[in-house]
């Protein structure tokens, strides 16, 4: 069956194609009788106007391109769902450009330009100053999710990663963990680097030096293998801060598989506060990074940028707060880490 066109609707309604176009163009003039005949004909034929075609002659396509990775981290999938819903609420549709399989970010930017997207949201990969200059020349607003770049026309939203690392280090020290470690993505992402740095700097000020371990991949199996290696090392850590909940949950499973008790043998902290973190089988201590706040900030920056394309770039850092659960030992509330002297755990007292 061939696709119904504007000419088919015009023929069915007994009007010109330009009259049909005016009926489906916001703000264009059409008589009530013409409008009624065209809408009735379109309904009978099952015709819907092309948003892309309308965008070629209008100022807005009501399309936003988001550049995503493989979605192996549940946080990314939840973010994408919340973003799509928020955009739909403002009559905007989302197109996905994937960086999975090694595809460069530039291809996603080119997709956004080809389809005349109103904006591009970069949630994966890296963006260079040359890429941002290309988007600026084309009038394509850029919003970075989870990273920052000082460039004209580029806005960013990300967690206060360093403060999250600080809070994790503080909790581990206040709960007498004297062999802290970090398990991340090998500093391959902006957020991973900042979380590690906040963690390491805080421990350094407290006189401790954490070990650093990296996952060889972002899939759950790679995280489990890395956590198993960390927790079976000769001088295994007794406090582990993971770059995200997806890694931390695999670390809890690895500890149990090795016969270690969480948190008595090893405390584990994640980042993001996924729904799974609160499951009774995990009760993972983590840093809460609300997806609603992230998406809300992105939509606000999008609206602000579209209203004023020449405004300076803005970076918003969203606060995170610690949610202590069962994978960390109870801290002495109100006592700073610097005032606590770590003491070895007596296995006979457990």
C-alpha positions as CSV (number, residue, x, y, z in Angstrom):
1,X,0.0,0.0,0.0
2,X,1.4,3.4,-1.0
3,X,1.8,6.2,1.4
4,X,-1.0,8.8,1.5
5,X,0.3,12.2,0.3
6,X,-0.9,15.8,0.5
7,X,-2.1,15.5,-3.1
8,X,-4.3,12.6,-2.2
9,X,-6.0,14.6,0.6
10,X,-6.4,17.6,-1.8
11,X,-8.1,15.4,-4.4
12,X,-10.4,13.7,-1.8
13,X,-11.4,17.1,-0.3
14,X,-11.7,18.9,-3.7
15,X,-9.2,21.6,-2.8
16,X,-5.7,22.5,-3.9
17,X,-2.6,21.0,-2.2
18,X,-1.7,24.5,-1.0
19,X,-5.0,24.7,0.9
20,X,-4.2,21.4,2.6
21,X,-0.8,22.7,3.6
22,X,-2.4,25.8,5.1
23,X,-4.8,23.7,7.2
24,X,-1.9,21.8,8.7
25,X,0.4,24.8,9.2
26,X,0.1,26.5,12.5
27,X,-0.8,30.2,12.1
28,X,-1.7,29.9,8.4
29,X,-5.1,31.1,7.2
30,X,-7.9,28.7,6.0
31,X,-11.6,29.1,6.0
32,X,-13.7,27.1,8.4
33,X,-15.3,25.2,5.5
34,X,-12.0,24.3,3.9
35,X,-10.5,23.3,7.2
36,X,-13.5,21.0,7.9
37,X,-13.3,19.4,4.4
38,X,-9.6,18.8,4.6
39,X,-9.6,17.3,8.1
40,X,-12.4,15.0,7.2
41,X,-10.6,13.9,4.0
42,X,-7.4,13.4,6.0
43,X,-9.2,11.3,8.6
44,X,-10.8,9.1,5.9
45,X,-7.5,8.5,4.2
46,X,-5.5,8.1,7.4
47,X,-3.1,11.0,6.5
48,X,-0.8,12.7,9.0
49,X,1.5,15.6,8.0
50,X,5.2,15.1,8.0
51,X,6.9,16.8,10.9
52,X,10.2,16.8,9.0
53,X,8.7,18.4,5.9
54,X,7.1,21.1,8.1
55,X,10.4,21.7,9.7
56,X,12.0,22.4,6.3
57,X,9.8,25.5,5.9
58,X,9.4,26.5,9.5
59,X,11.7,27.7,12.3
60,X,11.3,24.6,14.4
61,X,11.1,20.9,13.7
62,X,10.1,20.0,17.3
63,X,12.9,17.4,17.2
64,X,15.8,17.0,19.6
65,X,18.6,14.5,19.0
66,X,20.2,12.8,22.0
67,X,23.5,11.0,21.6
68,X,23.6,7.9,23.8
69,X,25.8,5.0,24.5
70,X,24.9,1.3,24.7
71,X,22.5,1.7,27.7
72,X,24.3,-1.0,29.6
73,X,24.0,1.1,32.7
74,X,20.4,1.1,33.9
75,X,20.8,4.8,34.8
76,X,21.1,5.7,31.2
77,X,18.0,3.8,30.2
78,X,16.0,5.5,33.0
79,X,17.4,8.9,31.9
80,X,16.4,8.3,28.3
81,X,12.9,7.3,29.3
82,X,12.4,10.4,31.5
83,X,13.9,12.7,28.9
84,X,11.6,11.4,26.2
85,X,8.6,11.9,28.4
86,X,9.6,15.4,29.3
87,X,10.2,16.4,25.7
88,X,6.8,14.8,24.6
89,X,5.1,17.0,27.3
90,X,6.3,20.1,25.4
91,X,5.3,18.6,22.0
92,X,8.9,17.7,21.1
93,X,10.1,14.4,19.8
94,X,13.3,12.7,20.5
95,X,15.7,11.1,18.0
96,X,18.5,8.8,19.2
97,X,22.0,8.8,17.8
98,X,24.0,5.9,19.2
99,X,27.8,5.9,19.9
100,X,27.6,2.2,20.6
101,X,30.0,0.0,18.6
102,X,32.6,2.8,18.3
103,X,30.6,5.2,16.3
104,X,32.0,8.7,16.8
105,X,30.1,11.5,18.4
106,X,30.5,13.5,15.2
107,X,28.0,11.2,13.4
108,X,25.4,12.0,16.0
109,X,26.0,15.7,15.5
110,X,25.7,15.3,11.8
111,X,22.4,13.5,12.3
112,X,21.1,16.4,14.3
113,X,22.2,18.8,11.6
114,X,20.8,16.7,8.8
115,X,17.3,16.5,10.4
116,X,17.4,20.1,11.5
117,X,17.0,19.2,15.1
118,X,16.1,22.1,17.5
119,X,19.0,21.0,19.7
120,X,21.3,18.1,20.5
121,X,21.8,16.6,23.9
122,X,25.2,14.8,24.3
123,X,25.0,12.1,26.9
124,X,27.8,9.8,25.6
125,X,31.1,10.2,23.9
126,X,33.3,13.3,23.9
127,X,32.9,16.7,22.2
128,X,35.7,18.8,20.9
129,X,35.9,22.5,20.5
130,X,35.8,22.0,16.8
131,X,32.5,20.1,17.1
132,X,31.0,22.8,19.2
133,X,32.2,25.5,16.7
134,X,30.5,23.5,13.9
135,X,27.2,23.4,15.9
136,X,27.5,27.1,16.7
137,X,27.9,28.1,13.0
138,X,24.9,26.0,12.2
139,X,22.8,27.5,15.0
140,X,22.4,24.1,16.7
141,X,22.2,24.4,20.5
142,X,24.2,21.8,22.4
143,X,23.5,20.5,26.0
144,X,26.0,18.2,27.6
145,X,24.6,15.7,30.1
146,X,27.2,14.5,32.5
147,X,30.1,16.6,31.3
148,X,31.2,20.2,30.8
149,X,32.8,22.2,28.0
150,X,33.6,25.9,27.9
151,X,32.5,26.8,24.4
152,X,30.0,29.3,22.9
153,X,26.4,28.0,22.7
154,X,27.2,24.9,24.8
155,X,25.4,24.3,28.1
156,X,25.9,21.5,30.5
157,X,24.2,19.6,33.4
158,X,26.1,17.2,35.6
159,X,26.3,15.9,39.2
160,X,28.6,17.4,41.8
161,X,30.8,14.4,41.3
162,X,33.7,15.6,43.4
163,X,31.4,16.3,46.4
164,X,29.9,12.8,46.0
165,X,33.5,11.4,46.2
166,X,34.1,13.5,49.3
167,X,30.9,12.2,51.0
168,X,31.8,8.6,50.2
169,X,35.4,9.0,51.6
170,X,34.0,10.7,54.7
171,X,31.6,7.8,55.4
172,X,34.2,5.1,54.9
173,X,36.6,6.9,57.3
174,X,33.9,7.5,59.9
175,X,33.0,3.8,59.9
176,X,36.6,2.7,60.5
177,X,37.6,1.6,57.0
178,X,41.4,1.7,56.9
179,X,42.0,0.2,53.4
180,X,39.7,2.3,51.1
181,X,39.6,1.7,47.3
182,X,37.9,3.0,44.2
183,X,36.4,0.8,41.5
184,X,35.6,2.7,38.3
185,X,35.8,2.9,34.6
186,X,39.5,3.7,34.3
187,X,38.9,7.4,34.1
188,X,37.3,7.0,30.6
189,X,34.4,9.3,31.4
190,X,34.2,12.9,32.7
191,X,32.1,11.8,35.8
192,X,34.4,8.9,36.6
193,X,37.4,11.1,36.7
194,X,35.7,13.7,39.0
195,X,34.3,11.1,41.4
196,X,37.7,9.4,41.8
197,X,39.4,12.8,42.3
198,X,37.0,13.9,44.9
199,X,37.4,10.6,46.7
200,X,41.2,10.5,46.5
201,X,41.7,14.2,47.5
202,X,39.5,13.8,50.5
203,X,41.3,10.7,51.7
204,X,44.6,12.4,51.1
205,X,43.6,15.3,53.4
206,X,42.7,12.6,56.1
207,X,46.0,10.9,55.7
208,X,44.9,7.9,53.7
209,X,45.7,6.8,50.1
210,X,43.1,4.7,48.3
211,X,43.9,2.0,45.8
212,X,42.4,2.4,42.3
213,X,40.9,-0.4,40.2
214,X,39.3,-0.3,36.8
215,X,36.7,-2.4,35.0
216,X,37.7,-3.7,31.6
217,X,34.4,-2.8,30.0
218,X,31.0,-1.4,31.0
219,X,28.9,-4.6,30.9
220,X,27.8,-6.3,34.1
221,X,30.2,-9.2,33.5
222,X,33.2,-6.9,33.3
223,X,32.1,-5.2,36.6
224,X,31.7,-8.5,38.3
225,X,35.2,-9.7,37.2
226,X,36.8,-6.5,38.3
227,X,35.1,-6.5,41.7
228,X,36.1,-10.2,42.2
229,X,39.7,-9.3,41.5
230,X,39.6,-6.4,43.9
231,X,38.1,-8.3,46.7
232,X,40.3,-11.3,46.3
233,X,43.6,-9.3,46.3
234,X,46.1,-10.1,49.0
235,X,45.4,-6.8,50.8
236,X,41.8,-6.5,49.8
237,X,40.0,-3.2,50.7
238,X,37.6,-3.1,53.6
239,X,35.8,0.0,52.0
240,X,35.0,0.2,48.3
241,X,33.6,3.3,46.5
242,X,32.3,2.4,43.1
243,X,31.8,4.9,40.2
244,X,28.1,4.0,39.8
245,X,25.4,1.7,41.2
246,X,25.7,-0.8,38.3
247,X,29.3,-1.5,39.3
248,X,28.5,-1.4,43.1
249,X,25.7,-4.0,42.8
250,X,28.1,-6.3,41.0
251,X,30.6,-5.7,43.7
252,X,28.0,-6.8,46.3
253,X,27.4,-10.0,44.3
254,X,31.2,-10.6,44.0
255,X,31.7,-10.2,47.7
256,X,29.0,-12.7,48.5
257,X,30.4,-15.2,45.9
258,X,33.8,-14.9,47.7
259,X,32.2,-15.6,51.1
260,X,32.7,-12.1,52.4
261,X,30.2,-10.4,54.6
262,X,28.9,-6.9,53.5
263,X,29.5,-4.6,55.4
264,X,31.4,-6.4,58.1
265,X,34.2,-7.5,55.8
266,X,33.9,-4.8,53.2
267,X,31.7,-1.7,53.0
268,X,30.4,-0.8,49.5
269,X,29.1,2.5,48.2
270,X,27.6,3.3,44.8
271,X,26.6,6.4,42.9
272,X,23.2,7.3,41.3
273,X,20.7,5.6,43.6
274,X,19.1,3.3,41.1
275,X,15.8,1.7,42.1
276,X,17.6,-1.6,42.4
277,X,19.8,-0.1,45.1
278,X,16.9,-0.1,47.5
279,X,15.9,-3.7,46.8
280,X,15.8,-5.8,50.0
281,X,18.4,-8.1,48.5
282,X,20.9,-5.3,48.1
283,X,20.1,-2.2,50.3
284,X,23.1,-0.5,48.7
285,X,24.5,2.7,50.3
286,X,24.8,5.2,47.5
287,X,24.9,8.8,46.4
288,X,21.5,10.0,45.2
289,X,21.6,11.7,41.8
290,X,17.9,12.3,41.0
291,X,17.1,11.7,37.3
292,X,14.1,14.1,37.6
293,X,16.4,17.0,38.6
294,X,18.8,16.1,35.7
295,X,16.1,16.1,33.1
296,X,14.4,19.1,34.6
297,X,17.6,21.1,34.3
298,X,18.1,20.0,30.7
299,X,14.6,21.1,29.7
300,X,15.0,24.4,31.4
301,X,18.4,25.0,29.7
302,X,16.8,24.0,26.4
303,X,13.9,26.4,26.7
304,X,16.3,29.2,27.8
305,X,18.7,28.6,25.0
306,X,16.0,28.5,22.3
307,X,14.5,31.8,23.7
308,X,18.0,33.5,23.7
309,X,20.4,31.7,21.3
310,X,23.2,34.3,21.9
311,X,23.4,33.9,25.7
312,X,26.6,32.7,27.3
313,X,27.0,29.0,28.0
314,X,25.9,27.7,31.4
315,X,27.0,24.7,33.4
316,X,24.8,23.5,36.2
317,X,26.1,21.1,38.9
318,X,23.4,19.3,40.7
319,X,23.9,18.4,44.4
320,X,24.1,14.7,45.4
321,X,23.5,13.4,48.9
322,X,24.5,10.2,50.7
323,X,21.8,7.5,51.3
324,X,23.3,5.1,53.8
325,X,21.8,1.6,53.8
326,X,22.9,-1.9,54.8
327,X,26.2,-2.1,52.7
328,X,28.0,0.3,55.0
329,X,28.6,0.1,58.7
330,X,26.7,2.6,60.9
331,X,28.6,5.9,61.3
332,X,28.9,8.0,64.5
333,X,26.4,10.7,63.5
334,X,27.9,14.2,63.7
335,X,31.5,13.1,64.2
336,X,33.9,14.2,61.4
337,X,36.1,11.7,59.7
338,X,39.2,13.6,60.9
339,X,38.2,13.0,64.5
340,X,37.8,9.2,64.2
341,X,40.7,6.9,64.6
342,X,40.2,3.8,62.4
343,X,40.5,0.5,64.3
344,X,40.8,-3.0,63.0
345,X,37.7,-5.1,63.1
346,X,37.7,-8.0,65.5
347,X,36.4,-11.0,63.7
348,X,35.4,-12.7,66.9
349,X,33.0,-9.8,67.7
350,X,31.1,-10.2,64.5
